[in-house]
Amino acid sequence: MTIREKALSEFQKYRKEQLGKANGLVQCPYCRKFLLWQESVAVHYIPRQFRSLEVEPMNVFAGHSLCNGIDQQQSNAGEYHERFRQWIIDNYGEWQVLWLENRKRVLVKHGTHFYENLIEEIKNERRKEKKGQTEKE
């Protein structure tokens, strides 16, 4: 596993945890059904190949594996992608979708240092959250 793959995996898991933090549930942006965050997969509105958005929280949500697979089969251009787009608009506003769609055109090449720092930041955030939970108990 490359450092990029490891960093993206950690980021996606952390993002799902954050989305499910309130009650353990997340809403699939495709079918709008709720599921446990642990049973979800990370779904990207703009595919990860667009590096300018690969670790943008507003591009990564949690959803059903089947729904995400259908979106990918439709090359992120069919009915399922439109459902995802509308879900973002309904929950965050049209400006968010437009920002993501325009941001994907920005060329970005992250180096090893970027991904190492991302992994470290996620570890630090988890430590802070764990420490905060311990202090509450």
Residue frames as a rotation matrix with the C-alpha (Angstrom) as fourth column:
MET 1
0.585 0.811 0.000 0.00
0.811 -0.585 0.000 0.00
0.000 0.000 -1.000 0.00
THR 2
-0.273 -0.675 0.685 1.43
0.619 -0.669 -0.412 3.37
0.736 0.312 0.600 -0.98
ILE 3
-0.843 -0.079 -0.531 1.51
0.485 -0.538 -0.690 6.31
-0.231 -0.839 0.492 1.42
ARG 4
-0.786 0.612 -0.084 -1.24
-0.581 -0.686 0.439 7.96
0.211 0.394 0.895 -0.66
GLU 5
-0.191 0.735 -0.650 -3.48
-0.063 0.652 0.756 4.89
0.980 0.185 -0.079 -0.43
LYS 6
-0.433 -0.042 -0.900 -2.87
0.831 0.368 -0.417 4.65
0.348 -0.929 -0.125 3.32
ALA 7
-0.961 0.034 -0.276 -3.62
0.089 -0.902 -0.422 8.36
-0.263 -0.430 0.864 3.83
LEU 8
-0.592 0.788 -0.168 -6.80
-0.629 -0.322 0.707 8.24
0.503 0.525 0.687 1.75
SER 9
-0.190 0.488 -0.852 -7.97
0.354 0.844 0.404 5.14
0.916 -0.224 -0.333 3.58
GLU 10
-0.632 -0.116 -0.766 -7.41
0.774 -0.129 -0.620 6.82
-0.027 -0.985 0.171 6.97
PHE 11
-0.953 0.276 -0.126 -9.09
-0.280 -0.960 0.018 10.02
-0.116 0.052 0.992 5.79
GLN 12
-0.421 0.837 -0.350 -12.14
-0.409 0.170 0.897 8.18
0.810 0.521 0.270 4.45
LYS 13
-0.204 0.309 -0.929 -12.56
0.716 0.694 0.074 6.16
0.668 -0.650 -0.363 7.65
TYR 14
-0.796 -0.155 -0.585 -12.16
0.549 -0.594 -0.588 9.29
-0.256 -0.789 0.558 9.78
ARG 15
-0.859 0.510 -0.040 -14.67
-0.464 -0.744 0.480 11.17
0.215 0.431 0.876 7.62
LYS 16
-0.183 0.812 -0.554 -17.26
0.030 0.568 0.823 8.40
0.983 0.134 -0.128 8.06
GLU 17
-0.397 -0.034 -0.917 -16.65
0.881 0.265 -0.391 8.40
0.256 -0.964 -0.075 11.82
GLN 18
-0.961 -0.022 -0.276 -17.23
0.112 -0.942 -0.316 12.15
-0.253 -0.334 0.908 11.94
LEU 19
-0.629 0.768 -0.120 -20.45
-0.514 -0.296 0.805 11.92
0.582 0.569 0.581 9.93
GLY 20
0.077 0.677 -0.732 -21.79
0.188 0.712 0.677 9.19
0.979 -0.189 -0.073 12.22
LYS 21
-0.811 -0.583 -0.051 -20.62
0.169 -0.150 -0.974 10.80
0.561 -0.798 0.220 15.44
ALA 22
-0.523 0.638 0.565 -24.00
-0.782 -0.623 -0.021 12.15
0.339 -0.453 0.825 16.58
ASN 23
0.256 0.735 0.628 -26.02
-0.872 0.456 -0.178 8.94
-0.418 -0.502 0.757 16.64
GLY 24
-0.369 -0.523 0.768 -24.03
-0.174 0.851 0.496 6.35
-0.913 0.049 -0.405 14.71
LEU 25
0.317 0.583 0.748 -26.10
0.684 0.406 -0.606 6.77
-0.657 0.704 -0.270 11.56
VAL 26
-0.709 -0.436 -0.553 -25.29
-0.133 -0.688 0.713 8.31
-0.692 0.580 0.430 8.19
GLN 27
0.461 0.887 -0.020 -27.57
-0.114 0.037 -0.993 9.01
-0.880 0.460 0.118 5.25
CYS 28
-0.303 -0.508 0.806 -26.68
0.739 0.409 0.536 7.57
-0.602 0.758 0.251 1.87
PRO 29
-0.454 0.102 -0.885 -26.62
-0.287 -0.957 0.037 10.51
-0.843 0.271 0.464 -0.57
TYR 30
-0.956 0.099 -0.276 -27.92
-0.241 0.271 0.932 8.29
0.167 0.957 -0.235 -3.37
CYS 31
-0.432 0.819 -0.378 -30.97
0.443 0.558 0.702 6.52
0.786 0.136 -0.603 -1.89
ARG 32
-0.290 0.213 0.933 -31.31
-0.572 -0.820 0.010 8.72
0.767 -0.531 0.360 1.23
LYS 33
0.743 0.456 -0.490 -31.71
0.088 0.659 0.747 5.70
0.663 -0.598 0.450 3.49
PHE 34
0.419 -0.574 0.704 -29.91
-0.894 -0.397 0.208 5.63
0.160 -0.716 -0.679 6.82
LEU 35
0.683 -0.298 -0.667 -27.27
0.224 0.954 -0.197 3.09
0.695 -0.015 0.719 7.80
LEU 36
0.830 -0.487 -0.272 -24.67
0.284 -0.052 0.957 2.60
-0.481 -0.872 0.095 10.51
TRP 37
0.664 -0.618 -0.421 -21.50
-0.734 -0.645 -0.213 4.48
-0.139 0.450 -0.882 9.67
GLN 38
-0.205 -0.790 0.577 -19.47
-0.591 0.570 0.570 1.29
-0.780 -0.224 -0.584 10.25
GLU 39
0.034 0.317 0.948 -21.43
0.495 0.819 -0.292 -0.46
-0.868 0.479 -0.129 7.47
SER 40
0.898 0.337 -0.284 -20.97
-0.017 -0.618 -0.786 2.37
-0.440 0.711 -0.549 5.00
VAL 41
0.070 -0.878 0.474 -18.32
0.984 0.140 0.114 3.10
-0.166 0.459 0.873 2.40
ALA 42
-0.268 -0.234 -0.934 -16.80
0.129 -0.970 0.206 6.47
-0.955 -0.065 0.290 1.62
VAL 43
0.281 0.414 0.866 -18.49
0.933 0.096 -0.348 7.95
-0.227 0.905 -0.360 -1.43
HIS 44
-0.605 -0.591 -0.533 -17.02
0.375 -0.802 0.465 10.82
-0.703 0.081 0.707 -3.42
TYR 45
0.570 0.766 -0.297 -19.11
0.111 -0.430 -0.896 13.29
-0.814 0.478 -0.330 -5.38
ILE 46
0.658 -0.518 -0.546 -16.08
-0.734 -0.282 -0.618 14.14
0.166 0.807 -0.566 -7.51
PRO 47
0.899 -0.269 -0.346 -13.91
0.257 0.963 -0.083 11.01
0.356 -0.014 0.935 -8.01
ARG 48
0.729 -0.650 -0.215 -10.62
0.217 -0.079 0.973 10.69
-0.649 -0.756 0.083 -6.10
GLN 49
0.164 -0.705 0.690 -8.63
0.982 0.183 -0.046 10.93
-0.094 0.685 0.722 -9.32
PHE 50
0.404 -0.014 0.915 -9.17
0.222 -0.968 -0.113 14.69
0.887 0.249 -0.388 -9.06
ARG 51
-0.201 -0.652 -0.731 -6.51
0.826 0.288 -0.484 15.22
0.526 -0.701 0.481 -6.44
SER 52
-0.763 -0.063 0.643 -7.62
-0.142 -0.955 -0.262 18.74
0.630 -0.291 0.720 -5.57
LEU 53
0.039 0.886 0.462 -10.70
-0.878 -0.190 0.438 17.18
0.476 -0.423 0.771 -3.92
GLU 54
-0.072 -0.072 -0.995 -9.48
-0.018 0.997 -0.070 13.77
0.997 0.013 -0.073 -2.75
VAL 55
-0.528 -0.113 -0.841 -9.32
0.800 0.266 -0.538 14.87
0.285 -0.957 -0.050 0.90
GLU 56
-0.799 0.399 0.450 -11.93
-0.393 -0.913 0.112 17.64
0.455 -0.087 0.886 0.81
PRO 57
-0.886 0.442 0.141 -14.50
0.113 0.501 -0.858 16.76
-0.450 -0.744 -0.494 3.51
MET 58
-0.095 0.919 -0.383 -17.38
-0.505 -0.376 -0.777 18.28
-0.858 0.120 0.500 1.54
ASN 59
-0.102 0.011 -0.995 -16.61
-0.960 0.261 0.101 15.88
0.261 0.965 -0.016 -1.32
VAL 60
-0.714 -0.258 -0.651 -16.56
-0.129 0.962 -0.240 12.72
0.688 -0.088 -0.720 0.81
PHE 61
-0.024 0.782 0.623 -19.65
-0.990 -0.106 0.095 11.28
0.140 -0.615 0.776 2.48
ALA 62
-0.851 -0.193 0.488 -20.82
-0.326 0.923 -0.204 7.86
-0.411 -0.333 -0.849 3.63
GLY 63
0.054 0.906 -0.420 -23.23
-0.991 -0.004 -0.135 5.66
-0.124 0.423 0.898 1.73
HIS 64
0.654 0.286 0.700 -24.18
-0.240 0.956 -0.166 2.21
-0.717 -0.060 0.694 0.54
SER 65
-0.450 -0.866 0.218 -21.60
-0.151 0.315 0.937 0.22
-0.880 0.389 -0.273 -1.36
LEU 66
-0.208 0.454 0.866 -24.21
0.842 0.533 -0.077 -0.87
-0.497 0.714 -0.494 -3.92
CYS 67
0.819 0.540 -0.194 -25.34
0.402 -0.781 -0.477 2.70
-0.409 0.313 -0.857 -4.62
ASN 68
0.309 -0.802 -0.511 -21.74
-0.501 -0.594 0.630 3.84
-0.808 0.062 -0.585 -5.00
GLY 69
-0.528 -0.509 0.680 -21.01
0.221 0.691 0.688 0.95
-0.820 0.513 -0.252 -7.36
ILE 70
0.291 0.718 0.633 -23.95
0.883 0.053 -0.466 1.88
-0.368 0.694 -0.618 -9.57
ASP 71
0.843 -0.032 -0.537 -22.74
-0.094 -0.992 -0.088 5.50
-0.529 0.124 -0.839 -9.69
GLN 72
-0.138 -0.984 -0.111 -19.28
-0.452 -0.037 0.891 4.34
-0.881 0.173 -0.440 -10.72
GLN 73
-0.369 0.077 0.926 -20.73
0.648 0.736 0.197 2.03
-0.666 0.673 -0.321 -13.40
GLN 74
0.663 0.671 0.333 -22.56
0.727 -0.469 -0.501 5.04
-0.180 0.574 -0.799 -14.79
SER 75
-0.196 -0.886 0.420 -19.20
0.893 -0.338 -0.298 6.88
0.406 0.316 0.857 -14.87
ASN 76
-0.475 0.033 -0.879 -20.45
0.666 -0.639 -0.384 9.46
-0.575 -0.768 0.282 -12.36
ALA 77
-0.969 0.120 -0.216 -22.77
-0.228 -0.769 0.597 10.88
-0.095 0.627 0.773 -14.99
GLY 78
-0.620 0.757 -0.207 -26.11
0.294 0.469 0.833 9.07
0.727 0.455 -0.513 -14.63
GLU 79
0.340 0.919 0.199 -29.18
0.018 -0.217 0.976 9.06
0.940 -0.329 -0.090 -12.46
TYR 80
0.565 -0.146 -0.812 -27.30
0.797 0.350 0.492 8.08
0.212 -0.925 0.314 -9.30
HIS 81
-0.585 -0.810 -0.044 -24.84
0.803 -0.571 -0.173 10.92
0.115 -0.136 0.984 -9.69
GLU 82
-0.445 0.514 0.733 -27.74
-0.016 -0.823 0.568 13.33
0.895 0.241 0.375 -10.11
ARG 83
0.643 0.651 -0.404 -29.27
0.353 0.216 0.910 11.98
0.680 -0.728 -0.092 -6.89
PHE 84
0.051 -0.743 -0.667 -25.96
0.998 0.010 0.066 12.62
-0.042 -0.669 0.742 -5.11
ARG 85
-0.756 -0.338 0.560 -25.80
0.456 -0.886 0.080 16.12
0.470 0.316 0.824 -6.57
GLN 86
0.039 0.877 0.479 -29.33
-0.076 -0.475 0.877 16.91
0.996 -0.071 0.048 -5.40
TRP 87
0.601 0.127 -0.789 -28.60
0.700 0.393 0.597 15.52
0.385 -0.911 0.147 -1.94
ILE 88
-0.462 -0.828 -0.316 -25.65
0.886 -0.439 -0.146 17.91
-0.018 -0.348 0.937 -1.55
ILE 89
-0.661 0.290 0.692 -27.81
0.074 -0.893 0.444 20.82
0.747 0.344 0.569 -2.75
ASP 90
0.392 0.916 -0.082 -30.60
0.129 0.034 0.991 19.89
0.911 -0.399 -0.105 -0.33
ASN 91
0.659 -0.143 -0.738 -28.22
0.740 0.301 0.602 19.58
0.136 -0.943 0.304 2.63
TYR 92
-0.087 -0.842 -0.533 -25.49
0.796 -0.380 0.472 22.15
-0.600 -0.383 0.703 1.92
GLY 93
0.422 0.332 -0.844 -26.68
-0.138 -0.896 -0.421 24.42
-0.896 0.294 -0.333 -0.87
GLU 94
0.931 0.007 0.365 -26.12
0.353 0.242 -0.904 24.72
-0.095 0.970 0.223 -4.59
TRP 95
0.700 -0.713 0.035 -23.03
-0.688 -0.687 -0.233 26.86
0.190 0.140 -0.972 -4.06
GLN 96
0.180 -0.640 0.747 -21.30
-0.596 0.533 0.600 23.81
-0.782 -0.553 -0.286 -2.50
VAL 97
0.524 0.083 0.847 -21.93
0.487 0.787 -0.379 21.68
-0.698 0.611 0.372 -5.61
LEU 98
0.967 -0.142 0.213 -20.76
0.107 -0.534 -0.839 24.46
0.233 0.834 -0.501 -7.90
TRP 99
0.496 -0.831 0.251 -17.61
-0.848 -0.403 0.343 24.96
-0.184 -0.383 -0.905 -5.83
LEU 100
0.148 -0.421 0.895 -16.80
-0.148 0.885 0.441 21.24
-0.978 -0.198 0.068 -6.00
GLU 101
0.695 0.199 0.691 -17.47
0.585 0.403 -0.704 21.05
-0.419 0.893 0.164 -9.74
ASN 102
0.905 -0.398 0.152 -15.22
-0.224 -0.748 -0.625 24.04
0.362 0.531 -0.766 -10.40
ARG 103
0.449 -0.757 0.474 -12.50
-0.784 -0.079 0.616 22.98
-0.429 -0.648 -0.629 -7.94
LYS 104
0.605 -0.211 0.768 -11.95
0.225 0.970 0.089 19.68
-0.763 0.119 0.635 -9.76
ARG 105
0.899 -0.244 0.364 -10.34
0.330 -0.169 -0.929 21.63
0.289 0.955 -0.072 -12.60
VAL 106
0.639 -0.707 0.305 -7.50
-0.769 -0.600 0.219 22.78
0.028 -0.374 -0.927 -10.32
LEU 107
0.530 -0.535 -0.658 -4.38
0.013 0.781 -0.624 20.72
0.848 0.322 0.421 -10.90
VAL 108
0.505 -0.350 0.789 -2.81
-0.863 -0.194 0.467 19.47
-0.010 -0.917 -0.400 -7.69
LYS 109
0.378 -0.439 -0.815 -0.05
0.018 0.884 -0.468 16.98
0.926 0.163 0.342 -7.08
HIS 110
0.793 -0.067 0.606 0.43
-0.609 -0.147 0.780 16.07
0.036 -0.987 -0.157 -3.45
GLY 111
-0.081 -0.902 -0.424 3.79
-0.574 0.390 -0.720 14.70
0.815 0.185 -0.549 -2.42
THR 112
-0.123 -0.077 -0.989 4.71
0.485 0.865 -0.127 12.10
0.866 -0.496 -0.069 0.16
HIS 113
-0.946 -0.308 -0.097 5.08
0.244 -0.484 -0.841 14.77
0.212 -0.819 0.533 2.85
PHE 114
-0.509 0.835 0.210 1.45
-0.760 -0.550 0.346 15.89
0.404 0.016 0.915 2.34
TYR 115
0.300 0.666 -0.683 0.11
-0.285 0.746 0.602 12.37
0.910 0.013 0.414 2.89
GLU 116
-0.396 -0.511 -0.763 2.36
0.625 0.459 -0.632 11.74
0.673 -0.727 0.138 5.90
ASN 117
-0.976 0.045 0.211 1.11
-0.163 -0.795 -0.584 14.97
0.141 -0.605 0.784 7.48
LEU 118
-0.155 0.985 -0.076 -2.50
-0.744 -0.066 0.665 14.02
0.650 0.159 0.743 6.76
ILE 119
0.171 0.149 -0.974 -2.08
0.298 0.934 0.195 10.70
0.939 -0.324 0.116 8.57
GLU 120
-0.725 -0.529 -0.442 -0.47
0.585 -0.133 -0.800 12.45
0.364 -0.838 0.405 11.53
GLU 121
-0.791 0.495 0.360 -3.25
-0.534 -0.845 -0.012 15.07
0.298 -0.201 0.933 11.69
ILE 122
0.179 0.891 -0.418 -5.92
-0.461 0.451 0.764 12.37
0.869 0.056 0.492 11.77
LYS 123
-0.086 -0.296 -0.951 -4.07
0.644 0.711 -0.280 10.52
0.760 -0.637 0.130 14.54
ASN 124
-0.952 -0.306 -0.008 -3.82
0.220 -0.665 -0.714 13.75
0.213 -0.681 0.700 16.55
GLU 125
-0.431 0.872 0.230 -7.54
-0.740 -0.488 0.463 14.49
0.517 0.030 0.856 16.08
ARG 126
0.289 0.526 -0.800 -8.44
0.009 0.834 0.551 11.00
0.957 -0.167 0.237 17.26
ARG 127
-0.499 -0.551 -0.669 -6.22
0.699 0.202 -0.686 11.43
0.513 -0.810 0.284 20.34
LYS 128
-0.936 0.175 0.305 -7.90
-0.277 -0.901 -0.335 14.75
0.216 -0.398 0.892 21.16
GLU 129
-0.042 0.991 -0.125 -11.35
-0.685 0.063 0.726 13.25
0.727 0.116 0.676 20.76
LYS 130
0.165 0.041 -0.985 -10.45
0.405 0.908 0.105 10.24
0.899 -0.417 0.133 22.89
LYS 131
-0.801 -0.517 -0.304 -8.96
0.507 -0.313 -0.803 12.49
0.320 -0.797 0.513 25.57
GLY 132
-0.712 0.609 0.350 -12.11
-0.603 -0.785 0.139 14.66
0.360 -0.112 0.926 25.50
GLN 133
0.243 0.815 -0.526 -14.32
-0.334 0.579 0.744 11.60
0.911 -0.005 0.413 25.96
THR 134
-0.171 -0.408 -0.897 -12.19
0.679 0.611 -0.408 10.37
0.714 -0.678 0.172 28.86
GLU 135
-0.971 -0.217 0.100 -12.45
0.100 -0.749 -0.655 13.75
0.217 -0.626 0.749 30.60
LYS 136
-0.325 0.930 0.171 -16.27
-0.723 -0.361 0.589 13.72
0.610 0.067 0.790 30.22
GLU 137
0.271 0.450 -0.851 -16.57
0.062 0.874 0.482 10.30
0.961 -0.183 0.209 31.88
